[in-house]
Amino acid sequence: MKNKVLSQWLILVGIILIFMFLIISIYLILNTTYLQREFNINPKNFIVIDKNDTHGGFHGDGTYHIALDCSKKKEKVLKIVNEWSELPLSENLQLIMYGGEKDGMTYGYNIAKETNIPIIANGYYCFLDRHSDTVDKYSDIDLFDRYSYNFSLAIYDTDTDILYYIRQDT
């Protein structure tokens, strides 16, 4: 009888521990931002200058952007961005951010204007292709060969110590 009560007690404690683990895991997932998950940068460590999210509706399309002043914790962000590509942006990223012309075709995108991102001369960037058909998630080569865009782009301006992040879903 004692063993039965003890085994029931252990099962109950085990269920409670599993439940607590699930709650903590869900809490941690919900409290990490896209920027933190994708580029290992926690916005809480920096000063938010600008932030907007237009995602919504049936398909969840939209643009999320945030601009962070990193000047007070410059060393922290430089450890991460030094591993990124050095500016200027690739041709495809330049076209999607600022518009332009390529192979006789005009690209009217201007995500930079919509998200208050200036033309940045000095700094680093990191691109993440989140499209379901992507082969190399860090390459923008196939960006214009699809009907939709699902990507994230982080740009760090070394002249102003501002980090810009965009998450585009169409």
DSSP file (Angstrom, degrees, kcal/mol; ACC not computed):
  #  RESIDUE AA STRUCTURE BP1 BP2  ACC     N-H-->O    O-->H-N    N-H-->O    O-->H-N    TCO  KAPPA ALPHA  PHI   PSI    X-CA   Y-CA   Z-CA
    1    1 A M     >        0   0    0      0, 0.0     4,-2.1     0, 0.0     5,-0.2   0.000 360.0 360.0 360.0 -42.6    0.0    0.0    0.0
    2    2 A K  H  >  +     0   0    0      1,-0.2     4,-2.3     2,-0.2     5,-0.1   0.886 360.0  51.3 -62.3 -40.5    2.8    2.4    0.9
    3    3 A N  H  > S+     0   0    0      2,-0.2     4,-2.5     1,-0.2    -1,-0.2   0.859 108.2  52.3 -65.6 -36.2    4.6    1.7   -2.4
    4    4 A K  H  > S+     0   0    0      2,-0.2     4,-2.2     1,-0.2    -2,-0.2   0.922 111.2  45.6 -66.7 -44.6    1.4    2.5   -4.4
    5    5 A V  H  X S+     0   0    0     -4,-2.1     4,-2.3     2,-0.2    -2,-0.2   0.905 113.6  50.4 -64.4 -41.6    0.9    5.8   -2.6
    6    6 A L  H  X S+     0   0    0     -4,-2.3     4,-2.4     2,-0.2    -2,-0.2   0.912 110.7  48.1 -63.7 -43.7    4.6    6.7   -3.1
    7    7 A S  H  X S+     0   0    0     -4,-2.5     4,-2.1     2,-0.2    -1,-0.2   0.880 111.9  49.8 -66.9 -37.2    4.4    5.8   -6.9
    8    8 A Q  H  X S+     0   0    0     -4,-2.2     4,-2.3     2,-0.2    -1,-0.2   0.905 110.9  50.3 -65.3 -40.5    1.2    7.9   -7.3
    9    9 A W  H  X S+     0   0    0     -4,-2.3     4,-2.5     2,-0.2    -2,-0.2   0.912 110.3  49.3 -62.9 -43.3    2.9   10.8   -5.5
   10   10 A L  H  X S+     0   0    0     -4,-2.4     4,-2.5     2,-0.2    -1,-0.2   0.879 110.0  51.4 -64.6 -38.9    6.0   10.5   -7.8
   11   11 A I  H  X S+     0   0    0     -4,-2.1     4,-2.4     2,-0.2    -1,-0.2   0.925 110.6  48.8 -62.9 -44.3    3.8   10.5  -10.9
   12   12 A L  H  X S+     0   0    0     -4,-2.3     4,-2.4     2,-0.2    -2,-0.2   0.922 112.0  47.8 -62.1 -45.3    2.0   13.6   -9.7
   13   13 A V  H  X S+     0   0    0     -4,-2.5     4,-2.4     1,-0.2    -1,-0.2   0.908 111.4  51.9 -62.4 -41.5    5.3   15.4   -8.9
   14   14 A G  H  X S+     0   0    0     -4,-2.5     4,-2.3     2,-0.2    -2,-0.2   0.905 109.8  48.4 -61.2 -43.2    6.6   14.3  -12.4
   15   15 A I  H  X S+     0   0    0     -4,-2.4     4,-2.5     2,-0.2    -1,-0.2   0.906 111.3  50.2 -64.7 -42.0    3.5   15.7  -14.1
   16   16 A I  H  X S+     0   0    0     -4,-2.4     4,-2.5     2,-0.2    -2,-0.2   0.914 110.8  49.3 -62.8 -43.0    3.8   19.0  -12.2
   17   17 A L  H  X S+     0   0    0     -4,-2.4     4,-2.4     2,-0.2    -2,-0.2   0.905 111.6  48.4 -64.0 -42.3    7.5   19.3  -13.2
   18   18 A I  H  X S+     0   0    0     -4,-2.3     4,-2.3     2,-0.2    -2,-0.2   0.920 111.8  50.2 -62.8 -43.6    6.7   18.6  -16.9
   19   19 A F  H  X S+     0   0    0     -4,-2.5     4,-2.2     1,-0.2    -2,-0.2   0.910 111.0  48.5 -61.6 -43.7    3.9   21.2  -16.7
   20   20 A M  H  X S+     0   0    0     -4,-2.5     4,-2.5     1,-0.2     5,-0.2   0.906 109.9  52.3 -64.0 -41.4    6.2   23.8  -15.1
   21   21 A F  H  X S+     0   0    0     -4,-2.4     4,-2.4     1,-0.2    -2,-0.2   0.911 110.0  49.1 -60.4 -43.0    8.8   23.1  -17.8
   22   22 A L  H  X S+     0   0    0     -4,-2.3     4,-2.5     2,-0.2     5,-0.2   0.913 111.0  49.1 -63.6 -43.6    6.3   23.7  -20.6
   23   23 A I  H  X S+     0   0    0     -4,-2.2     4,-2.4     2,-0.2    -2,-0.2   0.927 112.8  47.0 -63.1 -45.1    5.1   26.9  -19.1
   24   24 A I  H  X S+     0   0    0     -4,-2.5     4,-2.5     2,-0.2    -2,-0.2   0.909 112.4  50.7 -64.2 -41.6    8.6   28.2  -18.7
   25   25 A S  H  X S+     0   0    0     -4,-2.4     4,-2.2    -5,-0.2    -2,-0.2   0.924 111.6  46.8 -62.0 -45.3    9.5   27.2  -22.3
   26   26 A I  H  X S+     0   0    0     -4,-2.5     4,-2.6     2,-0.2    -1,-0.2   0.905 111.7  51.9 -63.8 -41.7    6.4   28.9  -23.7
   27   27 A Y  H  X S+     0   0    0     -4,-2.4     4,-1.6    -5,-0.2    -2,-0.2   0.928 110.6  47.6 -60.1 -46.1    7.2   32.0  -21.6
   28   28 A L  H  < S+     0   0    0     -4,-2.5    -2,-0.2     2,-0.2    -1,-0.2   0.891 112.8  48.7 -64.6 -40.0   10.8   32.2  -22.9
   29   29 A I  H >< S+     0   0    0     -4,-2.2     3,-1.2     1,-0.2    -2,-0.2   0.926 112.8  47.2 -65.3 -45.1    9.7   31.7  -26.5
   30   30 A L  H 3< S+     0   0    0     -4,-2.6    -1,-0.2     1,-0.2    -2,-0.2   0.756 110.4  53.7 -69.8 -23.9    7.0   34.4  -26.3
   31   31 A N  T 3< S+     0   0    0     -4,-1.6     2,-0.4    -5,-0.2    -1,-0.2   0.284  90.1  87.5 -98.6  11.2    9.4   36.8  -24.7
   32   32 A T  S <  S-     0   0    0     -3,-1.2     2,-0.1    -4,-0.2    10,-0.1  -0.895  73.0-136.0-104.2 142.9   12.1   36.6  -27.3
   33   33 A T     >  -     0   0    0     -2,-0.4     4,-2.6     8,-0.1     5,-0.2  -0.437  23.0-108.1 -91.6 166.9   11.8   38.9  -30.2
   34   34 A Y  H  > S+     0   0    0      1,-0.2     4,-3.0     2,-0.2     5,-0.4   0.932 121.8  53.0 -55.8 -46.2   12.4   38.2  -33.9
   35   35 A L  H  > S+     0   0    0      1,-0.2     4,-2.2     2,-0.2     6,-1.2   0.878 110.3  47.1 -59.5 -39.7   15.6   40.2  -33.8
   36   36 A Q  H  > S+     0   0    0      4,-0.2     4,-1.2     3,-0.2    -1,-0.2   0.911 115.8  43.8 -69.6 -43.4   16.8   38.1  -30.8
   37   37 A R  H  < S+     0   0    0     -4,-2.6    -2,-0.2     2,-0.2    -1,-0.2   0.885 123.0  35.9 -69.6 -38.7   15.9   34.8  -32.4
   38   38 A E  H  < S+     0   0    0     -4,-3.0    -2,-0.2    -5,-0.2    -3,-0.2   0.847 136.3  14.3 -87.4 -35.5   17.3   35.6  -35.8
   39   39 A F  H  < S-     0   0    0     -4,-2.2    -3,-0.2    -5,-0.4    -2,-0.2   0.308  95.3-116.5-127.4   7.3   20.4   37.7  -35.1
   40   40 A N  S  < S+     0   0    0     -4,-1.2     2,-0.5    -5,-0.3    -4,-0.2   0.827  71.0 131.5  60.5  35.1   21.0   37.2  -31.4
   41   41 A I        -     0   0    0     -6,-1.2    -1,-0.2    -8,-0.1    -2,-0.2  -0.974  46.9-151.7-121.0 119.8   20.4   40.8  -30.6
   42   42 A N    >   -     0   0    0     -2,-0.5     3,-2.1     1,-0.1     4,-0.2  -0.803   3.7-154.1 -92.7 114.0   18.1   41.6  -27.7
   43   43 A P  G >  S+     0   0    0      0, 0.0     3,-1.8     0, 0.0    -1,-0.1   0.749  89.8  72.6 -58.8 -23.4   16.4   45.0  -28.2
   44   44 A K  G 3  S+     0   0    0      1,-0.3     4,-0.1     3,-0.1    -2,-0.0   0.704  89.4  61.6 -65.4 -17.8   16.0   45.4  -24.4
   45   45 A N  G <  S+     0   0    0     -3,-2.1    -1,-0.3     2,-0.1     2,-0.2   0.527 107.8  46.5 -83.2  -5.6   19.7   46.0  -24.2
   46   46 A F  S <  S-     0   0    0     -3,-1.8     2,-0.6    -4,-0.2    24,-0.2  -0.765  92.5 -92.1-132.4 173.2   19.4   49.1  -26.4
   47   47 A I  E     -A   69   0A   0     22,-1.8    22,-3.3    -2,-0.2     2,-0.5  -0.791  36.9-133.1 -92.5 123.9   17.3   52.3  -26.7
   48   48 A V  E     +A   68   0A   0     -2,-0.6    20,-0.2    20,-0.2     3,-0.1  -0.653  28.9 172.5 -78.6 122.2   14.4   51.9  -29.1
   49   49 A I  E     +     0   0A   0     18,-3.2     2,-0.3    -2,-0.5    -1,-0.2   0.821  68.2   2.2 -94.6 -41.7   14.3   54.9  -31.5
   50   50 A D  E     +A   67   0A   0     17,-1.2    17,-2.8     2,-0.0    -1,-0.4  -0.995  63.8 171.1-149.9 144.1   11.5   53.8  -33.8
   51   51 A K  E     +A   66   0A   0     -2,-0.3     2,-0.3    15,-0.2    15,-0.2  -0.956   4.6 158.7-158.9 136.4    9.3   50.7  -34.0
   52   52 A N  E     -A   65   0A   0     13,-2.4    13,-2.8    -2,-0.3     2,-0.4  -0.976  16.8-164.2-158.5 147.8    6.3   49.7  -36.1
   53   53 A D  E     +A   64   0A   0     -2,-0.3    11,-0.2    11,-0.2    -2,-0.0  -0.962  10.5 175.0-138.4 119.0    4.5   46.5  -37.1
   54   54 A T        +     0   0    0      9,-2.4    10,-0.1    -2,-0.4    -1,-0.1   0.301  40.9 126.8-103.9   7.7    2.0   46.3  -39.9
   55   55 A H        +     0   0    0      8,-0.2     2,-0.3     7,-0.1     7,-0.2  -0.310  34.6  95.7 -62.6 148.8    1.5   42.5  -39.8
   56   56 A G     >  +     0   0    0      5,-0.8     4,-0.7     6,-0.0     5,-0.5  -0.960  33.1  82.2 158.2-171.2   -2.1   41.4  -39.5
   57   57 A G  T  4 S-     0   0    0     -2,-0.3     3,-0.1     1,-0.2    -2,-0.0  -0.200  95.4 -42.5  75.9-170.4   -5.0   40.2  -41.5
   58   58 A F  T  4 S+     0   0    0      1,-0.2    -1,-0.2     2,-0.1     0, 0.0   0.885 138.9  30.3 -64.6 -44.3   -5.7   36.8  -42.8
   59   59 A H  T  4 S-     0   0    0     -3,-0.2    -1,-0.2     2,-0.0    -2,-0.2   0.530 102.3-120.4 -97.0  -7.1   -2.2   35.8  -44.0
   60   60 A G     <  +     0   0    0     -4,-0.7    -3,-0.2     1,-0.2    -2,-0.1   0.736  52.9 164.0  74.6  22.4   -0.2   37.9  -41.5
   61   61 A D        +     0   0    0     -5,-0.5    -5,-0.8    -6,-0.1     2,-0.3  -0.357  19.1  91.2 -69.7 153.1    1.5   39.9  -44.2
   62   62 A G  E     - B   0 169A   0    107,-3.0   107,-2.5    -7,-0.2     2,-0.4  -0.921  66.4 -81.4 153.2-174.7    3.3   43.1  -43.3
   63   63 A T  E     - B   0 168A   0     -2,-0.3    -9,-2.4   105,-0.2     2,-0.5  -0.989  25.6-166.8-127.7 129.9    6.5   44.7  -42.2
   64   64 A Y  E     +AB  53 167A   0    103,-2.3   103,-2.7    -2,-0.4     2,-0.3  -0.957  17.9 172.1-110.0 132.6    8.0   44.9  -38.8
   65   65 A H  E     +AB  52 166A   0    -13,-2.8   -13,-2.4    -2,-0.5     2,-0.3  -0.994  12.3 179.3-141.3 152.4   10.8   47.3  -38.2
   66   66 A I  E     -AB  51 165A   0     99,-1.9    99,-2.4    -2,-0.3     2,-0.4  -0.991  12.6-155.8-147.5 142.6   12.7   48.6  -35.2
   67   67 A A  E     -AB  50 164A   0    -17,-2.8   -18,-3.2    -2,-0.3   -17,-1.2  -0.988  15.7-164.8-121.0 130.3   15.6   51.1  -34.9
   68   68 A L  E     -AB  48 163A   0     95,-2.8    95,-2.5    -2,-0.4     2,-0.8  -0.947  19.8-137.2-121.6 132.8   17.9   50.8  -31.9
   69   69 A D  E     +AB  47 162A   0    -22,-3.3   -22,-1.8    -2,-0.4     3,-0.2  -0.791  26.6 173.7 -83.7 114.2   20.4   53.3  -30.6
   70   70 A C    >   +     0   0    0     91,-3.2     3,-1.0    -2,-0.8     7,-0.2   0.267  43.5 109.1-104.8   9.3   23.4   51.1  -29.7
   71   71 A S  G >  S+     0   0    0     90,-0.4     3,-0.7     1,-0.3    -1,-0.2   0.801  77.6  50.4 -62.6 -31.6   25.8   53.9  -28.8
   72   72 A K  G 3  S+     0   0    0     -3,-0.2    -1,-0.3     1,-0.2     3,-0.1   0.694 123.5  30.2 -81.6 -17.4   25.8   53.2  -25.0
   73   73 A K  G <> S+     0   0    0     -3,-1.0     4,-1.5     1,-0.1     3,-0.4  -0.282  76.3 143.1-132.4  47.1   26.5   49.5  -25.5
   74   74 A K  H <>  +     0   0    0     -3,-0.7     4,-2.5     1,-0.2     5,-0.2   0.869  68.0  55.8 -57.0 -44.1   28.5   49.7  -28.7
   75   75 A E  H  > S+     0   0    0      1,-0.2     4,-1.6     2,-0.2    -1,-0.2   0.871 104.2  55.4 -60.4 -37.9   31.0   46.9  -27.8
   76   76 A K  H  > S+     0   0    0     -3,-0.4     4,-0.6     1,-0.2    -1,-0.2   0.920 113.1  39.3 -63.1 -45.3   28.1   44.4  -27.3
   77   77 A V  H >X S+     0   0    0     -4,-1.5     4,-2.7    -7,-0.2     3,-0.7   0.845 109.6  60.6 -75.7 -33.1   26.6   45.0  -30.7
   78   78 A L  H 3X S+     0   0    0     -4,-2.5     4,-1.8     1,-0.2    -1,-0.2   0.833  96.2  61.4 -64.7 -31.6   30.0   45.1  -32.5
   79   79 A K  H 3< S+     0   0    0     -4,-1.6    -1,-0.2    -5,-0.2    -2,-0.2   0.855 113.8  36.6 -60.2 -33.8   30.8   41.6  -31.3
   80   80 A I  H X< S+     0   0    0     -3,-0.7     3,-1.5    -4,-0.6    -2,-0.2   0.927 116.8  47.7 -84.7 -50.2   27.8   40.4  -33.3
   81   81 A V  H >< S+     0   0    0     -4,-2.7     3,-1.9     1,-0.3    -3,-0.2   0.719  93.9  75.0 -72.4 -20.2   27.9   42.6  -36.4
   82   82 A N  T 3< S+     0   0    0     -4,-1.8    -1,-0.3     1,-0.3    -2,-0.1   0.712  93.6  56.3 -62.3 -17.6   31.6   42.1  -37.1
   83   83 A E  T <  S+     0   0    0     -3,-1.5    -1,-0.3    -4,-0.1    -2,-0.2   0.525  96.2  86.8 -88.4  -7.4   30.6   38.7  -38.4
   84   84 A W  S <  S-     0   0    0     -3,-1.9     2,-0.2    -4,-0.2    42,-0.2  -0.198  92.5 -80.3 -84.1 178.1   28.1   40.2  -40.9
   85   85 A S  E     -C  125   0A   0     40,-2.0    40,-2.8     1,-0.1     2,-0.3  -0.544  46.5-116.8 -78.1 145.6   28.7   41.4  -44.4
   86   86 A E  E     -C  124   0A   0     38,-0.2    38,-0.3    -2,-0.2    -1,-0.1  -0.601  47.8 -75.1 -82.6 143.9   30.2   44.8  -44.8
   87   87 A L  S    S+     0   0    0     36,-2.5    36,-0.2    -2,-0.3     2,-0.2  -0.352  89.4  84.0 -65.1 153.8   28.2   47.5  -46.6
   88   88 A P  S    S-     0   0    0      0, 0.0    37,-0.1     0, 0.0     3,-0.1   0.365  81.5-118.0 -80.2 163.9   27.3   48.3  -49.3
   89   89 A L        -     0   0    0     -2,-0.2    -3,-0.0     1,-0.1    -2,-0.0  -0.240  34.9 -93.7 -62.3 156.5   24.2   46.1  -49.6
   90   90 A S     >  -     0   0    0      1,-0.1     4,-2.6     4,-0.0     5,-0.2  -0.223  42.7-100.8 -63.5 165.5   24.1   43.5  -52.4
   91   91 A E  H  > S+     0   0    0      1,-0.2     4,-2.2     2,-0.2     5,-0.2   0.913 122.4  48.7 -59.2 -45.1   22.4   44.6  -55.6
   92   92 A N  H  > S+     0   0    0      1,-0.2     4,-2.3     2,-0.2    -1,-0.2   0.911 113.3  46.4 -63.3 -42.5   19.2   42.8  -54.9
   93   93 A L  H  > S+     0   0    0      1,-0.2     4,-2.1     2,-0.2     5,-0.2   0.874 110.2  53.9 -68.7 -35.8   19.0   44.2  -51.3
   94   94 A Q  H  X S+     0   0    0     -4,-2.6     4,-2.7     1,-0.2     5,-0.4   0.918 110.5  47.9 -60.2 -43.8   19.8   47.7  -52.7
   95   95 A L  H  X S+     0   0    0     -4,-2.2     4,-1.7     1,-0.2    -2,-0.2   0.904 114.1  44.3 -66.2 -42.4   16.8   47.3  -55.1
   96   96 A I  H  < S+     0   0    0     -4,-2.3    15,-1.5     2,-0.2    -1,-0.2   0.830 120.1  41.8 -74.5 -29.7   14.3   46.1  -52.6
   97   97 A M  H  < S+     0   0    0     -4,-2.1    15,-2.6    -5,-0.2    16,-0.5   0.900 136.4   9.7 -81.9 -41.8   15.3   48.6  -50.0
   98   98 A Y  H  < S-     0   0    0     -4,-2.7    -3,-0.2    -5,-0.2    -2,-0.2   0.435  97.1-127.0-121.5  -2.4   15.7   51.7  -52.1
   99   99 A G     <  +     0   0    0     -4,-1.7     2,-0.3    -5,-0.4    -1,-0.2  -0.162  42.9 142.9  77.0 179.6   14.3   50.8  -55.6
  100  100 A G  E     -F  107   0B   0      7,-2.2     7,-4.0    -5,-0.1     2,-0.4  -0.953  45.4 -63.1 144.3-162.4   16.2   51.3  -58.8
  101  101 A E  E     +F  106   0B   0     -2,-0.3     2,-0.3     5,-0.3     5,-0.2  -0.974  36.6 171.8-131.5 140.1   16.8   49.7  -62.1
  102  102 A K  E >  S-F  105   0B   0      3,-2.6     3,-1.8    -2,-0.4    -2,-0.0  -0.964  72.1  -9.1-148.4 128.5   18.4   46.4  -63.2
  103  103 A D  T 3  S-     0   0    0     -2,-0.3     3,-0.1     1,-0.3    -1,-0.0   0.867 129.1 -53.4  53.1  41.8   18.5   44.7  -66.6
  104  104 A G  T 3  S+     0   0    0      1,-0.2     2,-0.4     0, 0.0    -1,-0.3   0.538 115.4 115.9  75.4   6.5   16.1   47.4  -68.0
  105  105 A M  E <   -F  102   0B   0     -3,-1.8    -3,-2.6     2,-0.0     2,-0.5  -0.913  59.2-138.7-112.3 134.5   13.5   46.7  -65.3
  106  106 A T  E     -F  101   0B   0     -2,-0.4     2,-0.6    -5,-0.2    -5,-0.3  -0.778   8.8-154.5 -94.1 132.2   12.5   49.3  -62.8
  107  107 A Y  E     -F  100   0B   0     -7,-4.0    -7,-2.2    -2,-0.5    -2,-0.0  -0.927   6.8-170.6-107.4 115.8   12.1   48.2  -59.2
  108  108 A G        +     0   0    0     -2,-0.6    -1,-0.1    -9,-0.2   -12,-0.1   0.280  41.9 125.5 -92.5  10.6    9.7   50.5  -57.3
  109  109 A Y        +     0   0    0    -14,-0.2    -2,-0.1    -9,-0.1   -12,-0.1  -0.364  27.0 170.4 -66.3 148.6   10.3   49.1  -53.9
  110  110 A N     >  +     0   0    0    -12,-0.1     4,-1.9   -11,-0.1     3,-0.4  -0.257  14.1 152.6-155.1  58.6   11.3   51.5  -51.2
  111  111 A I  H  > S+     0   0    0    -15,-1.5     4,-1.7     1,-0.2   -14,-0.2   0.846  73.8  61.4 -59.9 -34.4   11.1   49.6  -48.0
  112  112 A A  H  4>S+     0   0    0    -15,-2.6     5,-3.1     1,-0.2     4,-0.2   0.914 105.1  46.1 -60.2 -43.3   13.8   51.9  -46.5
  113  113 A K  H >45S+     0   0    0    -16,-0.5     3,-1.1    -3,-0.4    -1,-0.2   0.920 111.7  51.5 -65.5 -42.9   11.6   55.0  -47.0
  114  114 A E  H 3<5S+     0   0    0     -4,-1.9    -1,-0.2     1,-0.2    -2,-0.2   0.789 117.7  39.1 -63.5 -28.0    8.6   53.2  -45.5
  115  115 A T  T 3<5S-     0   0    0     -4,-1.7    -1,-0.2    -5,-0.2    -2,-0.2   0.212 112.9-113.0-110.7  13.7   10.6   52.2  -42.4
  116  116 A N  T < 5 +     0   0    0     -3,-1.1    -3,-0.2    -4,-0.2    -4,-0.1   0.848  62.6 150.8  60.8  38.7   12.6   55.4  -42.0
  117  117 A I      < -     0   0    0     -5,-3.1    -1,-0.2    -6,-0.2    -2,-0.1  -0.901  33.4-148.6-103.5 119.6   16.0   53.9  -42.9
  118  118 A P        -     0   0    0      0, 0.0     2,-0.5     0, 0.0    -5,-0.0  -0.225  36.0 -81.6 -75.3 171.7   18.4   56.3  -44.4
  119  119 A I        -     0   0    0    -21,-0.0     2,-0.5     1,-0.0   -21,-0.0  -0.658  51.5-151.5 -71.7 126.3   21.0   55.4  -47.0
  120  120 A I        -     0   0    0     -2,-0.5     3,-0.1     1,-0.1    36,-0.0  -0.902  20.3-178.3-110.8 124.8   23.9   54.0  -44.9
  121  121 A A        +     0   0    0     -2,-0.5     2,-0.5     1,-0.2    -1,-0.1   0.854  69.2  37.8 -89.2 -38.4   27.4   54.3  -46.1
  122  122 A N  S    S+     0   0    0    -36,-0.0    36,-1.7     2,-0.0    37,-0.7  -0.957  88.8  54.9-124.6 128.0   29.4   52.6  -43.4
  123  123 A G  E     - D   0 157A   0     -2,-0.5   -36,-2.5    34,-0.3     2,-0.3  -0.997  69.7 -70.3 156.0-156.2   28.5   49.5  -41.5
  124  124 A Y  E     -CD  86 156A   0     32,-1.8    32,-3.2    -2,-0.3     2,-0.3  -0.913  29.8-166.0-135.8 157.8   27.4   45.9  -41.7
  125  125 A Y  E     -CD  85 155A   0    -40,-2.8   -40,-2.0    -2,-0.3     2,-0.4  -0.985   6.9-161.4-144.1 156.9   24.3   44.0  -42.7
  126  126 A C  E     - D   0 154A   0     28,-2.3    28,-2.4    -2,-0.3     2,-0.4  -0.983  10.1-159.7-140.1 128.4   22.9   40.5  -42.4
  127  127 A F  E     - D   0 153A   0     -2,-0.4     2,-0.4    11,-0.3    26,-0.2  -0.859   4.1-169.5-109.2 140.4   20.2   39.0  -44.6
  128  128 A L  E     - D   0 152A   0     24,-2.8    24,-2.5    -2,-0.4     2,-0.7  -0.949  11.1-152.5-133.1 112.5   18.0   36.1  -43.7
  129  129 A D  E     + D   0 151A   0      8,-3.9    22,-0.2    -2,-0.4    10,-0.1  -0.754  16.2 176.4 -85.2 113.3   15.8   34.5  -46.3
  130  130 A R        +     0   0    0     20,-2.5    21,-0.2    -2,-0.7    -1,-0.1   0.252  33.1 130.2-101.6  11.1   12.8   32.9  -44.5
  131  131 A H    >   -     0   0    0     19,-0.5     3,-1.6     1,-0.1    -2,-0.0  -0.367  65.7-125.2 -66.6 144.8   11.0   31.9  -47.7
  132  132 A S  T 3  S+     0   0    0      1,-0.3    -1,-0.1    -2,-0.0    -3,-0.0   0.754 108.8  51.7 -64.8 -24.4    9.8   28.2  -47.7
  133  133 A D  T 3  S+     0   0    0      2,-0.0    -1,-0.3     0, 0.0    -2,-0.1   0.356  81.1 131.2 -92.8   6.0   11.7   27.5  -51.0
  134  134 A T    <   -     0   0    0     -3,-1.6     3,-0.2     1,-0.1    -4,-0.0  -0.281  35.1-175.4 -66.0 143.3   15.0   28.9  -49.9
  135  135 A V  S    S+     0   0    0      1,-0.3     2,-0.5     4,-0.1    -1,-0.1   0.794  83.1  26.5 -99.9 -45.9   18.1   26.9  -50.5
  136  136 A D  S >  S-     0   0    0      3,-0.1     3,-2.0     1,-0.1    -1,-0.3  -0.950  70.1-159.4-121.4 108.1   20.6   29.2  -48.7
  137  137 A K  T 3  S+     0   0    0     -2,-0.5    -8,-3.9     1,-0.3    -1,-0.1   0.630  91.1  52.8 -67.4 -12.4   19.0   31.2  -46.0
  138  138 A Y  T 3  S+     0   0    0    -10,-0.2     2,-0.4   -12,-0.0    -1,-0.3   0.319  94.0  88.2-102.3   8.0   21.8   33.8  -46.0
  139  139 A S    <   -     0   0    0     -3,-2.0     3,-0.2   -10,-0.1    -3,-0.1  -0.872  51.9-168.0-110.2 139.6   21.7   34.4  -49.8
  140  140 A D    >   +     0   0    0     -2,-0.4     3,-1.6     1,-0.1     4,-0.3   0.230  59.5 109.2-103.4  12.3   19.4   37.0  -51.6
  141  141 A I  T 3  S+     0   0    0      1,-0.3     3,-0.4     2,-0.1    -1,-0.1   0.870  83.4  40.9 -57.8 -40.6   20.1   35.6  -55.1
  142  142 A D  T >  S+     0   0    0     -3,-0.2     3,-1.5     1,-0.2    -1,-0.3   0.276  82.0 111.6 -92.3  11.6   16.6   34.2  -55.5
  143  143 A L  T <  S+     0   0    0     -3,-1.6     3,-0.5     1,-0.3    -1,-0.2   0.863  83.2  37.4 -55.0 -43.1   14.8   37.2  -53.9
  144  144 A F  T 3  S+     0   0    0     -3,-0.4    -1,-0.3    -4,-0.3    -2,-0.1   0.347  99.4  78.9 -94.9   6.9   13.1   38.4  -57.1
  145  145 A D  S <  S+     0   0    0     -3,-1.5     2,-0.3     3,-0.1    -1,-0.2   0.125  86.7  71.4 -98.0  20.6   12.4   34.9  -58.5
  146  146 A R  S    S-     0   0    0     -3,-0.5     3,-0.0     1,-0.1    -3,-0.0  -0.839  78.0-126.7-133.3 167.1    9.3   34.4  -56.2
  147  147 A Y  S    S+     0   0    0     -2,-0.3     2,-0.3     1,-0.1    -1,-0.1   0.589  93.8  34.7 -89.3 -12.2    5.8   35.6  -55.8
  148  148 A S  S    S-     0   0    0     -5,-0.1     2,-0.5     2,-0.0    -3,-0.1  -0.957  70.0-135.2-141.4 160.1    6.3   36.6  -52.2
  149  149 A Y        +     0   0    0     -2,-0.3    21,-2.2     2,-0.1     2,-0.3  -0.969  22.9 166.4-119.0 126.7    9.0   37.9  -49.9
  150  150 A N  E     + E   0 169A   0     -2,-0.5   -20,-2.5    19,-0.2   -19,-0.5  -0.827  32.9 126.0-135.6  95.6    9.7   36.5  -46.5
  151  151 A F  E     -DE 129 168A   0     17,-2.0    17,-2.9    -2,-0.3     2,-0.4  -0.961  45.3-141.7-147.9 163.6   13.0   37.9  -45.2
  152  152 A S  E     -DE 128 167A   0    -24,-2.5   -24,-2.8    -2,-0.3     2,-0.4  -0.974  16.5-172.5-126.3 144.4   14.7   39.7  -42.4
  153  153 A L  E     -DE 127 166A   0     13,-2.4    13,-2.6    -2,-0.4     2,-0.4  -0.990   5.2-169.8-140.5 128.2   17.4   42.2  -42.8
  154  154 A A  E     -DE 126 165A   0    -28,-2.4   -28,-2.3    -2,-0.4     2,-0.4  -0.973   6.8-174.3-117.5 133.2   19.5   43.9  -40.1
  155  155 A I  E     -DE 125 164A   0      9,-3.0     9,-3.4    -2,-0.4     2,-0.5  -0.994   8.2-159.7-129.6 128.2   21.7   46.8  -40.9
  156  156 A Y  E     -DE 124 163A   0    -32,-3.2   -32,-1.8    -2,-0.4     2,-0.8  -0.941   7.9-150.8-111.5 123.3   24.2   48.4  -38.4
  157  157 A D  E  >> -DE 123 162A   0      5,-2.9     4,-2.0    -2,-0.5     5,-0.9  -0.820   6.2-167.8 -93.0 110.2   25.3   52.0  -39.1
  158  158 A T  T  45S+     0   0    0    -36,-1.7   -35,-0.2    -2,-0.8    -1,-0.1   0.694  84.5  58.9 -74.2 -17.4   28.8   52.4  -37.7
  159  159 A D  T  45S+     0   0    0    -37,-0.7    -1,-0.2     1,-0.1   -36,-0.1   0.849 123.2  20.3 -77.0 -34.2   28.7   56.2  -38.1
  160  160 A T  T  45S-     0   0    0     -3,-0.3   -89,-0.2     2,-0.2    -2,-0.2   0.516  97.2-126.8-111.4  -8.4   25.6   56.7  -35.9
  161  161 A D  T  <5 +     0   0    0     -4,-2.0   -91,-3.2     1,-0.2     2,-0.5   0.855  61.6 141.9  59.8  37.6   25.7   53.4  -33.9
  162  162 A I  E   < -BE  69 157A   0     -5,-0.9    -5,-2.9   -93,-0.2     2,-0.5  -0.928  40.6-153.1-111.4 133.8   22.1   52.7  -34.9
  163  163 A L  E     -BE  68 156A   0    -95,-2.5   -95,-2.8    -2,-0.5     2,-0.4  -0.915   9.0-163.3-105.6 127.4   20.9   49.2  -35.7
  164  164 A Y  E     -BE  67 155A   0     -9,-3.4    -9,-3.0    -2,-0.5     2,-0.4  -0.914   6.1-172.4-110.4 136.5   17.9   48.9  -38.2
  165  165 A Y  E     -BE  66 154A   0    -99,-2.4   -99,-1.9    -2,-0.4     2,-0.4  -0.996   3.5-175.8-132.6 135.1   15.9   45.7  -38.4
  166  166 A I  E     -BE  65 153A   0    -13,-2.6   -13,-2.4    -2,-0.4     2,-0.5  -0.990  10.8-169.9-129.5 137.4   13.2   44.7  -40.9
  167  167 A R  E     -BE  64 152A   0   -103,-2.7  -103,-2.3    -2,-0.4     2,-0.5  -0.951  17.0-169.5-125.4 109.3   11.1   41.6  -41.1
  168  168 A Q  E     +BE  63 151A   0    -17,-2.9   -17,-2.0    -2,-0.5     2,-0.4  -0.868  10.1 174.2-107.1 127.6    9.1   41.6  -44.4
  169  169 A D  E      BE  62 150A   0   -107,-2.5  -107,-3.0    -2,-0.5   -19,-0.2  -0.981 360.0 360.0-133.9 121.6    6.3   39.1  -45.1
  170  170 A T              0   0    0    -21,-2.2   -20,-0.1    -2,-0.4  -109,-0.1   0.349 360.0 360.0-126.3 360.0    4.2   39.2  -48.2
